[in-house]
Amino acid sequence: MRKMLLAALSRVLQGPAAAGRTASRVMVASRNYGDFASEATFEIKPCDLHRLEKGPGTTAVMTREEGLQYYKTMQTIRRMELKSDQLYKQKIIRGFCHLYDGQEACCVGIEAAIKPTDHVITAYRAHGFTYTRGVSVREILAELTGRKGGCAKGKGGSMHMYTKNFYGGNGIVGAQGQIFETYNMAALWKLPCIFVCENNRYGMGTSVERAAASTDYYKRGYFIPGLRVDGMDILCVREAVKFAAEYCRSGNGPLVMELQTYRYHGHSMSDPGISYRTREEIQEVRSKSDPITLLKDRMVNNNLASVEELKEIDVAVRKEIEEAAQFATTDPEPPLEELGHHIYFNEPPFEVRGPNQWIKYKSVS
């Protein structure tokens, strides 16, 4: 499209003499874009099943438009997290910060399979989900830097980001007792709930093999059916979540889903991530299983996009991230008098006690 616009502009500027030659270039550009396939069918890895007679299919159809959107979204999350890493090392982002690069196929695949009206809650590695739920890069980075323009007005930071039908970013990982109580109630009441375990192979610095006698997390619901999914393949995730959503919406009760994925960064920015695993292990995953590279290869090899077109997306994404980072480092911090604001939703103003009884802050919904 950009080539077509440039060619048309050239024809206007150069006059009638160049019109014939330029029109030819317009037709070539249009034909090149028209030569792409509108969709393609892919073989995907079958899921492991628990208490299910059948699972998701082993083929997936992806349109060109879907592929381009998935690629742009995953690339945006990847670049956003790399920028967050840079801002943290510059001490512009402070406190806890858990990065999501490597796991992009999970949040993007989930969002591709559910409705905007569905409700999502996640743990502390929340930046990717915050973006797929509709919060802009600008608001996410501003929240990380503690600025007024952040999605939580600069008061939540990395672990506490919210938007409509998205309830965090929460600092507490599901404690075992609470998880099993929740499983029990969800099964008793047949709640339409999908429990997702993003298994990135490490609990902080401990590998799953060292921590669990059984690493079949998709079976941990016991009486709740489960799926184990290739979480590095966006199409596997999308198809599995479509299956799970239909299962739950049909009145069958909850379902447990384990997404086998991998994080490239350490547990948090305070963890270099190489004291309990080798650099070679990380590089092997990057070279063989990277979710963005996998999608890119599929699209190019099946004539859904060209390398040049995807490079243009990369350039546009980098520009968006840089502009968002500029905003996140120049937007003002929230004033001290707003410290007590937004404790409750839609409640009359009230006073909040400060560090001592003589200091009070007004709280406005």
N, C-alpha and C positions, 0 to 999 in steps of 0.2 A: 504494500500500500504506500509506503514511504517513497519507493521508486516511482510509482505512478504519479504521486503528487509533485515530486521534483521534476519529472518529465513534463507535466502539464505547465508548471511554472516556467520551465525553460522555453517552451513553445511560445508563451505569452511574451517573454522578454526578448526572444530572438526574432520574432516576427514570422511572416508567412514562408520565407525562404527555408527556414529550418523546420517548418511544421511537418513536412512529410517524413523527414528522418526521425524527428522526435516521436511522432505518432507510432512509428515502427517500434521504437523502444518501449512505448507504453504497452503495445500489444505483447511484446516479449515478456515484460514484467508480469502482466496479467496472466499470461499463459503459464509462466513458471509457478505462480501461486495456485493456479487451477489444476496443475499437474499432481498436486498432493492428493493422497488417498483421503477420503472423508472419515474412514474408520478402519480399524484392524482388529483381528481376533488373536488372543494370546493364550498359550498354555501357561497355567500357573500351578504352583506346588499345592498338592492336596493337604488339607488340614488334618491334624490328629484329632480324634473324636473321643469324648467321654460321655456315656449315657445318651448317645444320639445314634439313631439308626442310619441317618444320612446327614451329610454336611454340605457346605458350599460347593459349587461346581468347580471343575478344574480348567475351565476356559473363561476368559473375560473379554468383553468387547470394549474398546476405548476409542472414542471419536478424536479427531484431530483437535477440536476445540477443548475437549476435556484434557487431553495430553498437554497442550500448551498451558492451560490453567494450572494443572498439577505441577508442571515444571517451574513455572513462575513462582507459585506459592512456596514450593520447597526451597527454591533458590533464594527467595526473599528471607525465609526463616534462617537458612544457613548463613547468609551474609549478615543478617541482623545479629546473630549470635557471635559471629567473628568480630563484629564491631563492638559488641558488648564486652568481649574479652579485651579488646584494645582499650576501651574506656575504663574498664576496671583496673588494668595495669597502669593506667595514667592517674589512678586514684580519683577519677571523676564519678564512677560508680563505687559505692562503698557497701559494706555489710555482706549479707549472704547473697550469693548469685550462682544459680545452677543452670548450666547451659544445655541446650537441646540438640546441638548439631550431631548428626548421625542417626537420629530418631525421627527425622522429618516425615517419613512415610506413614508413621503411626497417626499423628494428629491430622495430616492431610487426608489420609485414607478414611479415617473415621468421619471427618466432616463431609467427605464426598458421599457418604452412605446414609447420613441422617438428615433430619429436617432442621431448619433454623429455629423452629419452635421446640425442638427437643432440648433437654436440660443436660448440661455437662459440668462435672466437678472433677478436678484433678489435684495432684499433689504439688510439691514445691517446684518441680521442673516444668514451669507453666508457660513460658514465653511463646512456644509454638502454638499451643491451644488457644492462648489469648488472641493471637493473630488470626487463626482460622475461624474463630468465633466472631470476628469482625472488627477488632480493635486495630487501628493503624500502627505502622512501625513508629511513626512520630510519637504517638501516645505511649507506646510501650517503652521506647528509649527514654522519654521524658519521665516516665514513672521510675525507671531504673536510676536516673540521675536525681530524683527527688524534686521535680519541678511542678509548677502549678498545672502545666499542660498535660501531665500524666493522666492515665486512665483512672487512677485513684487519687488524683489531685496531689501526687507526690508524697502520699502518706503510707503507701503500701509497700513499694519497692518490689524486688524480684519475686517474692513468694505470694504477694497479695494483690492480684490483678483481677478485675471483674468487669463484666458487661452483661447485657441482657441474656438471660438463660445460661450464663456461665458464672459459676460460684467459686472461683479460685482455682488455682494458687492457694494451697494451704500448707502450713509449716509442719504438720504432723503426718507422717506416713501411717497408713492404717495399722494400728496395733492389732496383734493377733486375736485377742479376745473380742475386740470390737468388730473385727471383720466377720468372725463366725457368728456373733449375735446378729449382725446385719444379714448375713446369708440366711440364717434361720428365719428371721422375720420376713425377708423378701420371698422365701419359698413358701412359708405359711400363707402369706397373703397374695401369692402369685403376682408379685409386682413386676411391671414391665421394665426391668433394670438389667443393664449389661455391666458386669464387673470386669474391668480391663486391668490386667497386669502387664505393664510394659517391662518385660524382662530384658534389661540391658546387660545381664550377666554378672553384675556386681552390685552388692549392697554396700554402699560407700566404698571401702577398700577390700571387701571380702567377696571372693568369687562364690557363685551359687553352689558350686560343688563342695566347697568347704563349709558352707553354712547350712545346707539342707540335705537330709538323708534321702529325700525324694525331690527332684527338681521338676516334677510334673505339676507345675503350678495350675494348669488348667483343670486338674483333677481335685484341687483343694476345696472345691465346693461340695465334694462328696456326693450328696443327694441332688446337687444342681448340675445340669449338663454343662459340658465345657468344650472349648476349641483351642487347639494350639496352632498358631498362624505364623507364617514368615513375615515378620514385622519390618523387614528391609525392602519389601516389594509392595508398592502402593496398591497395585491391583489385587494382590492377595488380601491386604487389609480391607480394601473397599468391599470386595465380594463377601468376605467373612462377616463384616459388620452389617452389610445388607441382609445376609442370612439371619444374623443374630437379631437384628431389629424386627424383621418379619416374624421370627419365632416369638419374641417377647410381645409384640403388638397383637399377636393372635391369641393371647390369653394363656400361654403356656408357662408363664412365670419367668424367673430370672435365668441368666446364662453367664458363665464365667469364660473369659477369653484371655489367653496368654499370647502376647505379641513378642516374638523373639527378635530383639533388636540389639543395638550397640551404641554407646555414647563415646564420642571421640575425646571430649574433654574429661577431666577428672570429675569426681562427685560434685565438687563445687570449685570455685575459683581458688580456694585455699589448698586444693588437692592437685598436685602436678599430674597425677594419674599414671605414673610410670613406676611407682615403688612396688606395686602389687601385680603389674602386668608389663610386658616388654613393649618397646617401641615397634618391634617387628610384628607383634600381634595386632597392634592398632593399624599399622600400614597394610597388613594382609587383608583386614576387613575393608579398609578404604579401597584397595585395589580390586577386590573380588565381589564385594557386596554393597557398595555405596548406593543408597536408594536413588540419588539424583542421577548418577552415572547409568544405573540400570534403566531408568526411565528414558534418559537421553538416547541410549543405544537402541532401545526398542522403537522409539519414534523415528530415528534416522534410518534404521534398517528396514522399517516397514513403510517408508515414504510418507510418514505423517508430518514430518518437518525436516528442514535442512539444518546442517551445522551452522550455517551463516545466520539463519533465523534465530536459532537458540542463542547464538552469541549476541545478537541484538537485544534479546531479553536480558542476558547477563549484564550488558552495559546499562540498560535502563534500570535494572535492580540496584546496581552499584550506585547509580546517581540518586535513586530514591533513598537509599540507606545513608548516603553522605548528607543529603539535605535534612533527613530526620535527625541525624547526629548533631548537625549544626543547631537545629532548633532545641534539641535536648540539652545542649551545653550553654545556651544563651537565654532560654526562658527563665523567668524569675522563680525563686523558691517560694513556697506558700508562706505568708506572714505568720508570725507567732500567734497572733490573735485568732487565727483559724484552726489552732491545734485541736480544739474540742468539737469542731464541726463534723457533721455526717456520721455521728455515732448511731443515730436511728434514722429510719426513713419515714418521712411524712409525720413528724411529731412536732409539737410546739417547742419553741426555744427554751432551753434551761441552762443552768450553770453547772460547770464541772470544776471540781477542786483541783488546784495545781499542786506543785511540789510541797507547799505548806498551806495552812488554812487561810492565809491572807491573800493568796493568789488564786483567782478564779478565772475560768475561761467560759465564754458563751458558746453553747452548742446549737448550731442551726442545721436542720435537716437538709 
